[in-house]
Every structure is written in structure tokens, then in C-alpha cells.
Amino acid sequence: LDRYNYFADSLCTEGGISYYKITDISRQAEYSKDLIAPDSLHPSAMQYKLWIDRHYNDLVEKFK
């Protein structure tokens, strides 16, 4: 996954596209079950919120 993320990040950089790193948030699900949906398979609403918060905060910083 780390190699894929590096590749995707590189491709986005070359294309002038923003790439948001969220894998570190997803990996927290191993220790915080609140980040996993009741089906034990998908991200929970809380995890989606953390992803969106990161994206939003990056945008706020970018346009200050």
C-alpha cells in the first residue's frame, strides 16, 4: 500500500493534481474500532469525517 501511495502521489504531482494522504487515518482503525462500520468491513462515518476534515484543513491552508 505504501508503494502504491507513493506511485499515486508521484503521478498526481506530475499532473498538478492534489493528492490527499489518508492511509495513516485508515491504519488507526486497527486500534480504534470506532473507525470501522458495524459490518466490520467498511470505514465508519467517523473515519470518513476524519478524511474530510484533513482535506478541508488542507484547502483552508492552501487558500489563506
CNS distance restraints for C-alpha pairs under 8 A (distance, minus, plus):
assign (resid   1 and name CA) (resid   5 and name CA) 6.10 0.50 0.50
assign (resid   2 and name CA) (resid   6 and name CA) 6.16 0.50 0.50
assign (resid   3 and name CA) (resid   7 and name CA) 6.18 0.50 0.50
assign (resid   4 and name CA) (resid   8 and name CA) 6.08 0.50 0.50
assign (resid   5 and name CA) (resid   9 and name CA) 5.89 0.50 0.50
assign (resid   5 and name CA) (resid  21 and name CA) 7.95 0.50 0.50
assign (resid   6 and name CA) (resid  10 and name CA) 6.09 0.50 0.50
assign (resid   7 and name CA) (resid  11 and name CA) 6.20 0.50 0.50
assign (resid   8 and name CA) (resid  12 and name CA) 6.15 0.50 0.50
assign (resid   8 and name CA) (resid  19 and name CA) 7.84 0.50 0.50
assign (resid   9 and name CA) (resid  13 and name CA) 6.09 0.50 0.50
assign (resid   9 and name CA) (resid  19 and name CA) 5.82 0.50 0.50
assign (resid  10 and name CA) (resid  14 and name CA) 6.22 0.50 0.50
assign (resid  11 and name CA) (resid  15 and name CA) 6.28 0.50 0.50
assign (resid  12 and name CA) (resid  16 and name CA) 5.97 0.50 0.50
assign (resid  12 and name CA) (resid  17 and name CA) 4.73 0.50 0.50
assign (resid  12 and name CA) (resid  18 and name CA) 6.36 0.50 0.50
assign (resid  12 and name CA) (resid  19 and name CA) 6.21 0.50 0.50
assign (resid  13 and name CA) (resid  17 and name CA) 5.89 0.50 0.50
assign (resid  13 and name CA) (resid  18 and name CA) 7.10 0.50 0.50
assign (resid  13 and name CA) (resid  19 and name CA) 7.65 0.50 0.50
assign (resid  20 and name CA) (resid  55 and name CA) 6.74 0.50 0.50
assign (resid  22 and name CA) (resid  26 and name CA) 6.48 0.50 0.50
assign (resid  22 and name CA) (resid  51 and name CA) 6.23 0.50 0.50
assign (resid  23 and name CA) (resid  27 and name CA) 6.08 0.50 0.50
assign (resid  24 and name CA) (resid  28 and name CA) 6.57 0.50 0.50
assign (resid  25 and name CA) (resid  29 and name CA) 7.40 0.50 0.50
assign (resid  25 and name CA) (resid  47 and name CA) 7.36 0.50 0.50
assign (resid  25 and name CA) (resid  50 and name CA) 7.33 0.50 0.50
assign (resid  25 and name CA) (resid  51 and name CA) 7.40 0.50 0.50
assign (resid  26 and name CA) (resid  35 and name CA) 7.74 0.50 0.50
assign (resid  26 and name CA) (resid  43 and name CA) 7.93 0.50 0.50
assign (resid  26 and name CA) (resid  47 and name CA) 7.25 0.50 0.50
assign (resid  28 and name CA) (resid  32 and name CA) 6.02 0.50 0.50
assign (resid  28 and name CA) (resid  35 and name CA) 7.63 0.50 0.50
assign (resid  29 and name CA) (resid  33 and name CA) 5.68 0.50 0.50
assign (resid  29 and name CA) (resid  34 and name CA) 7.32 0.50 0.50
assign (resid  29 and name CA) (resid  35 and name CA) 5.15 0.50 0.50
assign (resid  29 and name CA) (resid  36 and name CA) 6.37 0.50 0.50
assign (resid  32 and name CA) (resid  36 and name CA) 7.94 0.50 0.50
assign (resid  34 and name CA) (resid  44 and name CA) 6.94 0.50 0.50
assign (resid  34 and name CA) (resid  46 and name CA) 6.94 0.50 0.50
assign (resid  34 and name CA) (resid  47 and name CA) 7.91 0.50 0.50
assign (resid  35 and name CA) (resid  43 and name CA) 5.93 0.50 0.50
assign (resid  35 and name CA) (resid  44 and name CA) 5.03 0.50 0.50
assign (resid  35 and name CA) (resid  45 and name CA) 7.47 0.50 0.50
assign (resid  35 and name CA) (resid  46 and name CA) 5.78 0.50 0.50
assign (resid  35 and name CA) (resid  47 and name CA) 4.91 0.50 0.50
assign (resid  36 and name CA) (resid  40 and name CA) 5.85 0.50 0.50
assign (resid  36 and name CA) (resid  41 and name CA) 6.86 0.50 0.50
assign (resid  36 and name CA) (resid  42 and name CA) 5.95 0.50 0.50
assign (resid  36 and name CA) (resid  43 and name CA) 4.71 0.50 0.50
assign (resid  36 and name CA) (resid  44 and name CA) 4.62 0.50 0.50
assign (resid  36 and name CA) (resid  47 and name CA) 7.39 0.50 0.50
assign (resid  37 and name CA) (resid  41 and name CA) 6.61 0.50 0.50
assign (resid  37 and name CA) (resid  42 and name CA) 5.37 0.50 0.50
assign (resid  37 and name CA) (resid  43 and name CA) 5.37 0.50 0.50
assign (resid  37 and name CA) (resid  44 and name CA) 4.11 0.50 0.50
assign (resid  37 and name CA) (resid  45 and name CA) 7.37 0.50 0.50
assign (resid  38 and name CA) (resid  44 and name CA) 7.69 0.50 0.50
assign (resid  43 and name CA) (resid  47 and name CA) 5.78 0.50 0.50
assign (resid  43 and name CA) (resid  48 and name CA) 6.76 0.50 0.50
assign (resid  44 and name CA) (resid  48 and name CA) 6.45 0.50 0.50
assign (resid  45 and name CA) (resid  49 and name CA) 6.10 0.50 0.50
assign (resid  46 and name CA) (resid  50 and name CA) 6.32 0.50 0.50
assign (resid  47 and name CA) (resid  51 and name CA) 6.35 0.50 0.50
assign (resid  48 and name CA) (resid  52 and name CA) 6.20 0.50 0.50
assign (resid  49 and name CA) (resid  53 and name CA) 5.94 0.50 0.50
assign (resid  50 and name CA) (resid  54 and name CA) 6.22 0.50 0.50
assign (resid  51 and name CA) (resid  55 and name CA) 6.36 0.50 0.50
assign (resid  52 and name CA) (resid  56 and name CA) 5.96 0.50 0.50
assign (resid  53 and name CA) (resid  57 and name CA) 5.98 0.50 0.50
assign (resid  54 and name CA) (resid  58 and name CA) 6.15 0.50 0.50
assign (resid  55 and name CA) (resid  59 and name CA) 6.30 0.50 0.50
assign (resid  56 and name CA) (resid  60 and name CA) 6.21 0.50 0.50
assign (resid  57 and name CA) (resid  61 and name CA) 6.21 0.50 0.50
assign (resid  58 and name CA) (resid  62 and name CA) 6.10 0.50 0.50
assign (resid  59 and name CA) (resid  63 and name CA) 6.27 0.50 0.50
assign (resid  60 and name CA) (resid  64 and name CA) 6.19 0.50 0.50
